Amino acid sequence: MLTRELAIVVYEDGQAIPDRLNQQEHARYRDLAERMLEVYRTGITRMRRYLHREIHAIFSEELDCPAQRIDAFCKLLDDASEYAGIPSNQAARLRIQVFRRASGLHPLVNCADRWFENQEHDAKHRIAAELGADWSSIEQRLFGDLPESHRLEKFNDFDSPAALLSRYNVAQTQAALFDAQRMTVLATEDFKSILRYAKLARLMHTVRREQTGQYRIDFDGPSSLLHNTQRYGIAMARFLPGLLSCRGWQLWALLKPARWHGNVTLSLNANSGLTSPVAETNQFDSKVEAAFALKWGDEPRAGWTLERETEILHAGQKVFVPDFVFRHDDGRQVLMEVIGFWTPEYLTSKLQTLEAFRQHPILLVVAQSNKQHFEGHSQAMLFYKTAIRINEVIALLNSL
């Protein structure tokens, strides 16, 4: 993703409009994107700063291109790259050795004369000889711990120039969400996938079903709940590519930019023209859930078969999608919800949701750190420290 400093957003009539490249106005950018990709494809072993200089040079004749846009492309290309640098302790030690030896030779000049007798070229070779290395090797390692001096080892190429431009458009929209106070998604399709991406992004959310049949997901943003922490803003931005891979949704986000008086709205929908690089995922919400599902396997245990998020429960305006569903050979069904670490406010909301569905057989698997929040709760539950024990789950399933 981009950083906040690289975000380009225009605010007009209460709307936030992130920078976006399109085929009509920016047709020439396809050629520019191809040239940028070629710089990185052929740039293995080159320093980051030289790669960035070449990217800026490509845009030298684009008078209407802001520097932030160029730097944003550099960031996205770097994100697709793997760099190698010198360990900071080695580089710092080398600098101390070089600077101490050079300090007694200053001032250094290009051409020695009767006032300044130490020539730079000779001083470098003298220091190199004392350190037992050639100067070119020393120069490469002297500031090798700094990011701009890291060398490109591998470039995970984009599928096409259009893919790079598409990634840029998505990244600018993500950056706008850093300032979100609240966000709402209305979904008519792919509801479970949308909710999955929200949970993977660790977003706190509430869900309800509208009278129109749509599912409404409300998110609390960094400004409203967590005192404008950048970490949660990044989580909201991280959710966007997953949402873009889904069908049938609308999004409204209330933003409060620091450099703007008042609030603005960011509006998107599934037909907004943004293309996600994210494919459908089968990832789990946490390592605990993933480890449990892997350990359980595909075969029944004691007559119980495990399924992942295949049920959507309704109770008035509330909607609940449990993490797992157990189905027994005799027709019994038990839902299971895994509750790891969350804020007290989110746990309170979760308890209210569970209370609304108390008529359903739900097994709660709760992290030991949250045990005090669930004492006295009517649902069947067990507690775990690091992993969920299958034998304990089976015993509780059979008791329901």
N, C-alpha and C positions, 0 to 999 in steps of 0.2 A: 504494500500500500504506500501511498504518498504520505508525507508529513504535513502538518498544518501549514507550514510556511510555503508549501508548494501548491496549496489550494487556490484555485481561481474561480471565484463565485461572484456573480452580479446579482444585486438585489433590486428588483423592480416591482412596484405595485404590490408589495407585501409577499412577493415570491422570490425564492432563491433559485437562481439559474446557474448551475455549474458549467464550467467551460466544456464545450463539446465540439468535436470535429465531425463534419458531415461531408458527403460526397459532392454536394453542390458547391459549397463555398470553399472546401478544402481538398479538392480533387488532387492537387499537386502534392499533398502530404503522403499519398501512397508511394510516390517516388522517393520522397524524403525518408519515409519509414524503411524502404528497402536499403537505402544508403546507410541508415543508422544500424540496421541489422548487419550489414556487411562489415562495418567497423568492428563490431564485437565478434563476428564469425572469424575474422582474420586477426583478431587482437590478442590471441593467446600469448602469454608471458609479458604483455605490455602493462605499464602502470595505469592505474585508474585515472589519474589526472590527465594523462595523454589521451585516453579514450574519450574523456569528457570534453577535452579541447576539440577533438575531431567532430564530436556531435555538435558543439556550438558552431564550428566552422561550416557545417552543412547548412545551418540556418542563417548564414551571414547575409544573404540577400533577401531574407524574409523580413521585411521592415515591420510588418504587423504582428510579428510573433513575439510575445513577451518572454523575458528571460525565465520566468517561472515555468512556462510551458516546456522550454528546452531542458531545464533542470529536472522537471517531472519525467521527461523521457529518459534522462540519464538514470534517475532513481529506479524506474521500471526495468530498464535494461540491467542495472546492477542487481535488482531483485532476482533476475533470471540467470545470474552469474555466480560463479564460485571464485573467490579470490584467496590468495595466499600472502601472508605477511611475515615479517621477522618478529619473533617474540619480543615484547616490549623491554624486558630486562636485558636481552642481548643488545638491542639497538641502543638503549640508554647507556650501557657499559661502553659500547664502541664510541659513542659521542663524547663521553667523558675522556676517554683515552686520546681521541683526536684533538679535542678542544684544549686539553692541557698542554699537549705538545705544540699546538699552533699558537697558544697565547704568548709564548716567548719569542715568536717570530714576527709578531705584528709591529707595524702595519705591513701587509703584503701588497705588492704592486705587480702589474703586468710586466713592466720593464724596470729592472734595477738601475739605480743611479747612485751618486755619491751620498745622497741623503737617505734614500730608502734602498737598502741593499738586499732585502729578502723578496725574491721573486716568487709569485704564487705557484707557478709550475714546479719550481725546484722544491718549495716547501711541501707540496703534496707528495712528491716522490720521496722526500726525506722521511716524512711521517709514515708513508706506506712501508718503507724499508725497515723502519723501527718496529712496525707492527707485523712484519713478515707477510705482507700481502700486497697485491698490486692496487693502485688507487681506484681503478674502475670498479673493482670488487668492493672496496670500502665505500665508495660513493653509492653503490646500489643498496648497501645494508645500513647506511648511516641513519636514514629516516624511514627504514623499511617497516617500522611498526605503525606509522601513520596511515590512515585509510587511503589517502590520495596516492600513497606509494605502494599500496598492495598491487600485486600482479595477477592478472586474469589467468585462471587455471582452466576453467570450463564455462562454456556458455550454453545454457539450456534454451535453444532457439525457439522462437515463436513459429507457429505454423505458416504464417504469411505476414506481409506488411499490414494487411487489414486487421490481423489479430492483434498486432501491437497497437494500432490506432483504437481498436475496440477496447483494449485493456486500459488505455489512457482515459477514454470516456467514462468507463466504470470507476476508475481510480479517482477521478475528479469528483464524481458523485459521492463516493465513499468519504472523501475528505470533507465534503459539506456536512456529512452526518456527525462529524466530531462535535458540532455545536448543538446537537439535538437535545431538547428538553423532554419531549415525548414523541412517540411514534405509534401509528396505528396502521395495521394491515387488515384489509377486508379480503377474504379468500372465498372463491366459489369452486375452485378446483385445487388439486394437489395440497389439500389442507395438512395432511400428515407430514408431507415432505417439508412444507413451510415451517411447521412446528418443530420438526427435527432440526432444521438449520438454526432456528432460534435457540434451541436447547444446546446445540453444539457450540454456538457462540457465547453460551453462558449468559443469555439475556433473561432478565426477570420479566415475566409476562403474565397477563391474565387473559383468559379466553372465554368468549360467550357466543351463543348462537343468536343471530338477529332474526327478526320475524320474516325477513326476506329469504331466509335459508342460508345466508352467508355466515361465515365464521369471522368474528372480529377478535383480533389479537392486539392488545394494548401493551406497549412497552414503556417503562419509565427510563428516561435518559439520564445522562451523567449530571446535568444541571439540577434536576428535580430531586433525585434520590441520593446520589452519591457525591454531592457537592462538587459537581463539574470535574470529576476526575477524568483524565485523559484515557485511563485504562478502559473505562466503560464506554467512552466514545469510540474507541477502537473496536470494541466488541460489537457495537451497533453497525459500524462500517463493515466489519468482517461478515456480518449476517447478509449484507446486500448481494454479493455474488451468488450465494445459494438461493436467495429469493428470486433472482433474475433467471435462474434455471427452471423455475416452476411456472405453471400456467394459472390463469384466472385470478389475478390479485390486483389490488390497488393499495398504494401507500401514501400516507400523509405524515410528514414529520414537522414538528414545531421546533424551529431553530432560534437560538438567541446568540448571534455572533457578537464577539467582543468588540469588533470595530463598527458595529451598527446599532443605532438607537431603536429599541423595540424588537419585536419578534417578527419572523418571516416564516413562510411555509415552503417546504419542498414536497412536490407532488410527483408521483411516478405510477405507472401501471405496467402490466405485462406486455403492452404494445408500445412502450416508450422508445423503442429502438436500441436499447442497451442489450448487449449480448454477454452472457456470463461465460467465463472460462471454466466454470465448475460443472462437472458431470454429476449425475445422480449418485449419491453416496449411500453406502450401507454402514457407515460409521456409527458407533455408539456414543451416547452422551458422556460417558466416562469410562476410564480404564476398568473400574470395578464392574460395570455392566458388561463390557466386552469380555473380560476374563470369565465372568459367570456363564455367559452364553457359550463361549468356547469350551468351557469345562463340561457344560451340560450336553452339548452336541446335538445332533439331529435326531437321534434315536430316542424313543420314549424311555422314561425312567419311572419304575413302579406304576406304569400305565399312564404317566403324564407326558405330554408333548409340549415343548416350549415354542412360542411364537413371539415375534417382535412387533409391538405397536400395531396390532390388527383390529383394535376395538376403539370406537369413539362413543363415549357416554354423554347423554344429555340430561340435564335437570334444570328445567326452566331456561334461563339465559346462560347457564353454565355449561361448559364443555370440558371433558376430561379424557385424555388419551394416556392410559397406563403404559408403563415401559414394557411390560411383558404380559402375555396371556398364556395360561396353562390350560390345556384341554385334556380331559381324561377319556380313556376308552369307553367308560360307561356314560359319557355325555356331560359330566360335570365340567364347570369352567370356573377358574379362579384368576383374578387379575393381580398383578404385582407391580408395585411402584417402589423404585429405589430413590432414597432421599439422602444425598450426600451433604456437603457443606454449602449452606446458603445463609443469607442475612436473616436475622430474627423476623423482620417484616415479611420476607418472602415465605418463611416457614409458617407464619400466622395465616397468610393467604392460602398456602397449601393445605393447612388444617381445615380451613373453611370449605375449600373445595372437596376434600375427602368427606367432610360431614354431609355435604349435599348428596354424596353417593354412598352413604352408609348402608343402603339396602343391597348393594352389590358385594359379593365376596371379594374383598381386596386384602391382599397380604402386603404389609408395609415392611420394607427392609431399610433400616435407618442407621446412618453413621453413628457410632458410639458418642461422638462429640455433640450430637443433637438430641441425645436421649431425654434430657430434661424437658424438652418441648413437647414430647409425645407421651409422657407419663399419664396414665389414666385414660388414654384414648381407647375407644371401643373397638377399633379395627385390630385384627390379628397382626402381630408384628414380631420381628426379630431384629437384633442389633449386630452390627459387624464393625470390626476395627480396620482391617485392611482388605479382607476378601469375604465374599458371601459363601457360606458352607452349604453344599448341596443337600447333605443329609438333614440339616435343620429345615431347609425349605420343604423337602418332601414330607417331613414329619408334620409340619404345619398345614401343608396342602391336604393331607389325609384327615386332619382334624377339623377342617372346615366343612 
